[in-house]
Amino acid sequence: MGLLTPQKSSFAPPTLLYQLIYHPLTTWFAFLHYLILYLRGRPYVPPKNKVPIRVVCLSDTHSKMPPTSIPKGDLLIHAGDLTNNGTLNSIQQSIDWLKTLQKPWPGSADGFRHIVVVAGNHDSYFDERSRSFHDTKNTRRTLDWGKIHYLQHSGVTLPFPDGRELKVHGAPQIPRCGGNEFAFQYTRGQDAWSNTIPDDVDVLITHNPPKWHLDIPENGGMGDEFELQEVWRVKPTLHAFGHVHSGYGKEPVWWDEGQKSWEEFLACAYNKPAGTTASQRLPLTELVDPQIWMLGVKCLVADVRGMLWNRLWGGARQGGYMVNGALTYQTTSKLLNKPKVVDL
Ligand SMILES: *[C@@H]1O[C@H](CO)[C@@H](O)[C@H](O)[C@H]1NC(C)=O
């Protein structure tokens, strides 16, 4: 892959040099936007006088076991793509590995209190339309989940110490990105999200990223705009997902004017005719685009106001986090990324 050509696969990240040349303003405004968010501090603070609930997020393990140990915590989330081939056997193998994480840690009385799993597009067995012929024939065999919660357009309320509870909801659907062996696909552009998630959910688990967050938008991205709209309506404290390995990371979300403007900025900067990329324009074109400048400045002004509100005037911290917990590193098949940890 050349330094200046766009990435060949929608799942590979563009190089920094490519970004600097074809998205100079995006690169610069992203740096400032995330710097201000960092200075603003934590978007969410666990309730006072209560033990925080530690959530460990992972996804996209693709039938491999992470080479390093999983951090300790109260709740473990797997946001899909447990397997590669999605057969009942391979899914059961991954479930059996997850079950080992419920056993007490050495020298401790506890393991994870709860484990919650959502399916990914590779986990074909879960969707009858994509189930393998072999699995369709053998209907007598089923999965043995033990105490693990599997969520598919469903939710569960989990108890934690100090009388705390988390309301968790899981949804596996993704915009089509492969053949009929992939599970839970819908046609891109179709609204598969509006009013599908209860609005009092604390933790939302999907396989697909919402538009503009922890995704690779250069070739259109996998993130879904209807999903983003639904997430804005529900405003979960934690939204955990995966699918786009190169989008791995954790970011604060404030559900305010700054975030709205940042999403508008990206929509403008990546608004190119379908099937084309920024490199089909002249280099540095962004620099002379008044609309991109205007939206970037609008976002930074809103970000600074938000920061002052929290830092000087003691505004409430009512935001949360988005986490892309893909353990598979970029377009390799190695689990080099570490699980992400969030305290709620
Ligand atoms: C599917 O993957 C599992 C786990 O990696 C493997 O054991 C199994 O042989 C694979 N099955 C097929 C049909 O490829």
The ligand as a Gaussian input file, in Angstrom:
#p B3LYP/6-31G(d) Opt

LIG

0 1
 C      -14.563000     -23.544000      12.217000
 O      -13.681000     -22.958000      13.189000
 C      -13.364000     -23.809000      14.266000
 C      -12.595000     -22.990000      15.280000
 O      -11.511000     -22.321000      14.732000
 C      -12.625000     -25.023000      13.741000
 O      -12.317000     -25.886000      14.820000
 C      -13.488000     -25.741000      12.709000
 O      -12.757000     -26.784000      12.127000
 C      -13.970000     -24.792000      11.604000
 N      -14.978000     -25.481000      10.808000
 C      -15.034000     -25.392000       9.489000
 C      -16.153000     -26.140000       8.839000
 O      -14.240000     -24.740000       8.824000

